Amino acid sequence: MALAALPPGEAALVAVSGGGDSMALLHATAIAAQGRPVLAATVDHGLRPEAAAEAALVARHCAALGIPHAVLHWRAPSRGNLQAAAREGRRRLLAEHAKAQGASLVLLGHTADDQAETVLMRLARGSGVDGLAGMPAAFRALDLGWMRPFLGLPREALRLWLRERAIDWVEDPSNADLRFARARARAMMEPLATLGLTRDRLLRMAGHMAAAERTLWAAALREAEGTVQEEAGGTLRLDAALLERIGVEDTAARLLAAALMWVGGRDHRPRWDALMRLAGRLRTGRGATLAGCLIRREGAALLILRETRNRAAPPAQGFAAFLAAQAEPPSLSQGAVCGSGSAG
């Protein structure tokens, strides 16, 4: 169980929505805890009237298990991508609560089915190697460890485990709402299986892509040794010649994306289209902003600085160490983010 990764005495926070996956995670964690401190939290996004009752159900289960429980409230922005904002807001609230309670690990209830749906959605939008690698089972973000202990288990196996123990849960109606991309992906899994595009084959592809991703990060690390200079204040200076290779091969684009992540303090790579627009602008000699960074040309160099309004924490390690962490299999012991994925 994931708790084995914790140093003695450190707490884990379980993210519990009240759905079957997270309720199974809550009860399984309680069984595996063996005296280790466990906390639970439910994020109420304020988007559905049923959310309060679902949080109350989680609270009752936690009380019966002797696990402290908190409800964290999120306020939706007035515009933008609601699902993306909710995902980022949920992760931020969970991280803040975990730190306030002294927890160093957050457990998430994603399953093999969630992984397959994620890969399918990314395939539909033309993602590259990194996106098709899916969600990592373990990663670091916001100065915490995050784990998905059930990422290799099918959703139905968890439902069966709950039924055998007479543990109740709720079904989120948005999971079947075809206005949302994940619900549409979930609805497509059965017909796609008739073509051979099954959950297991999507997972196999994700595994291949994760291995390829680590190889590509290793190539970026080798490239950085002669083309990137780390300067005071978390600023990077890159050889501007790499701009001509962006869009032609992987390493240059990966290196620029990594530089933006490191300087800007971001957990995720910028989207490909945004990175291509940035490279095009920089080729003309103009400056630009992206991912909380200010990027400008200085002769034969690119200078990447953090925007003054960016309040992210400063880099916890050097840029070379950050790149090296990406080239290693996901682990909680690394000081950089190892992969990405949605929390909750």
N, C-alpha and C positions, 0 to 999 in steps of 0.2 A: 504494500500500500504506500501511497505517496508520503505518509507521515514518517516513513523511515528516512527520508531525505532531510528531516528537521534535526538541528542540534537539540540535545536534551534541554527541556524546559521552555523551548520556543513554541509559540502557538501557531495554529493554522486557522484560517478563516474559510468557511465553506460558503460559496455563493448559492443561495437557494431561492428559486422563484416560486416553488410549489408544484412545478411540473414533475413528471415521472422521473426524468433523468436526475434532476437535482435532489429530489426527495430520496432517491436510491443512494446518491452520493452522501447525503446527510446521515442516513442510517448506517451505511457501510463505514463511514468515517468514525461514527460513534463506536461501532464494534471494534474497529482497528486501533482506536486511540490508545488503549492500554495505559491510561493515566496521563497521557500527553494533553495539554490544554487545547480545546477545540472551541471555536466561536462560529456563529452563523450570522449572515446578513441577507436581507431581501431588499432589492431596489424596486421602489414604486415609482414608475415613470410618469404617473399622473395622467395616463392616456386612456385608461379603461376603468369604468366604475367597479369592476370586479376585483381590481388589484388589492384593495384594502382587505377583502375577505380572504384572498389568497395568502396575503401576508399574515393574517390572523391564523390561518391553518398551519403555516410554517411555525409560527410562534408556539402553537399548542404542541406540535411535535417536538420542538426544541425543549420546551418545558418538561415534557415527559422524559426526554433523554438527558436532562440536566445540562443543556448547552445554552450559554447566553446567546440571545438573539436580538438583532436591531433591524429596524426598518429605515432605509436610507431613501430620501426623497430627491427626485430629479425634476428639474424644470425644463421643459422643451423650449428650444429657440423659436423665434418668430418666423424664421425662414431657413432654407437649406435642406440638405438630405436628412430627413427625420431619423431614419434607421441608423445611419452612420453616426449622427449626433448622439442618439441614445446609446449606441455601443460604446462610444468614447466616454460619454458621461457616466455610464455604468462602471466602466473600468476605473475611472478617476475616483468615484465615490467609494468603491470597494477598496482601492488602494489607501485612500485617506483614512477610512475606518480601520483597516488592518493596522496601519502604522500607529494610529491613536490607541489601539488596544494591545500593542506590542506583538502583533502577529507578523511573521516573516514569510509566510506562504499563503497563497490564495488558491483554493481548489475549485475547479470549474467542471460542470457536468456534461461536457460535449461527448458525443458517442461516435461510433464508426459511421452511423448514418449521417450525422452532422458533417463529418469529414467528407463523405462522398458528395453530399449536397453542395458543400463549399467548393469542392473541386469542379463540379459540374457548372456552377454559376461562374466560376473564374474561366472555365473553358469557353463558356458562352460569350464572355466579354473579351476573349482573345488574350488572356493573361500569358505571361512567359513562364520560364522555369520556376521562378520563385513563387508565383501565384499558384501554379499547378502542384507545388509541393504540399499545399494544404496547410492545415494548422499544426504547429508543433505540439508534441505531448508535454514539453517543459520549456519554459523560456523565462527571461527576466525582463521586467518593465517597471518603470516608476519605482525603482529601487526595491523591488520585491521579487520573490520567486512565484511563478504561476505554474500550475500543473493541471493536466486533463487526464485523470486516472482512468477514465472509461473510454478513451479515444479508440481503443481496439475492440470495444464490445458493441454488439448491435443493440439498438434501442429496445427491441422486443425482449431480449434477455433480461434487461433491467425491469421491464414491466412484469415479467414472469416472477422475478425475484420478489418484487413488491407484493404481487398477488399471493404468493405462498406465505407471506408474513402478514397478510391483511393490513398492509400499509396503504392508506389512501393518498391520492394526489389529484391535481386539477389539470384539465386540458385547456391550454391557451387557445381561444378561438382564432387568434391571428395566425396560428400555424396552418390553418386551412384557408386563410384569406388570400385569394389569388392576386390581390393587388400587390402583394409582397413577393419579391424575387425568390426568397427561400421557400415559400409555400408553393410557388410554381415549380421550382426544382424538385421539391418533395413529390409533387403530383406526377412529375415526369419519370420518376425512377422506375416504376413498374413497366410502362410501355417501352422505355429504353432498354430494359433487361431483355426484351424479346429480340433486340439486335445484338445482344451480347455485352452491352454496356451496363454491367451489373455493379452493385456496390463494391464487391470484392475487387473487380477489375479497376475501378476508379481508385480504390485504395492502393492497389499495386502500382498504378501509374504515379500516384502521389509519392510513394516510396522511392521509385526510380528518380523522380524529379528532385526529391530532397537530396539524394546522393549527388546528382548532377549539380545542384545548387552549391553544395559545399565545395565541389571541384572548381566552380566558377569563382567563388569567393577566394579560394586559394590563389587563383590566377590574378585576381585584383590585388591581393596582398603583395605578390611578387612585383606587379607593375608599380605599386605605390612606393616601393623602396627607392626608385629613382626619379619619381615625378611629383611627389607630394612633400611639402615642408610644413611642419607644425610650428606655428608662431604663438607668441604670447596672447593670452586672453581667449584661447580656444578658437583661434583663426587658422585657416588652412590656405596654403598657396599651392596651386596645381599648375602643371605645364599646360598652357592653352592649346597645345597641339592635339590634345586628346579630343577636342571638339570636333575635329574632322573625322574621327572614327566613330562618333556616337551615331547610332542608327545603322552602322555597318557591321560592327562586332560587339560582343557583350561587355568586354572588360572595361572599356572607356566609360560606357554608360553606368555600369555598376560602380565604378570608382567615384564618378560624380555624384551618384545617388547616395553612396555611403558617406561622402564628405558632407552632403546636406543633412543627412541623419545625425552625424556626429556633432557638427557645429550647431545645428538647430535643436538638438536634444529630442529628436522624434523617434518613435518606436517603429514606424513604417517607412518604406521607401516611397518617394513621390510616384504618382502614377506615370506610366510611360508617356502618355500624350503630353503631360505637363513638362516632363523632362525633355522631350523633343522640342517643345516650344521654347524652353529655356535655352537649349543649345543653339537653336536658330537665332535667337536674339543676341546671344553672346558672340556668335560668329560675325555679326555686323558691328561689333564693338560697343553695343549698348549694355547697360547694366540691367539687373532684374532682381526680383525677390521671389523666393519659393521656400516652402517648408520652414518658415521662421528665419530665413537667411537672406542676407544681402550679398549678391554676387556681381562682381565687376571685373573688367579687363584692366590689367596693368602691364602694358607691353606684351611680353610673351608669356605672361602668367595670368591665371584666374585667382582672384582673391575672394574667399568665402568667409564672411563675417556673420555673427549673429545679429539679427535685427534688434534695435534697442527696446522694442516693445515685447520681445520674446522673453518670458519669465521662466522658461524651463531651467532645470538644474544644470549646472556646468558639467562637462564631460567627466565621468568618474575614472577614466583611463585614457591613455594615449590613443591616437588614431590607429597606429599599427596594431595595438592590442585589440582594439575594437574590431578591426578587419579579421584578425586571427580568430576571434571568438565566433565570427560568422562561419568560418571554415570548419568548425568543429561540430560534432553531433550535439543536438539540444541538451542543455544541462542547466541545473540551478546554480552551479558553482561559478559560472562565467559572469563577468561583470558587465557584459553587454547583452542587448536583446538578441536572443537566438530565435529568429523567425518571428512571425506575427500571427495574430488571430484575435478573434473577438472574445471579449470577456463576457461571461454570463451564460 
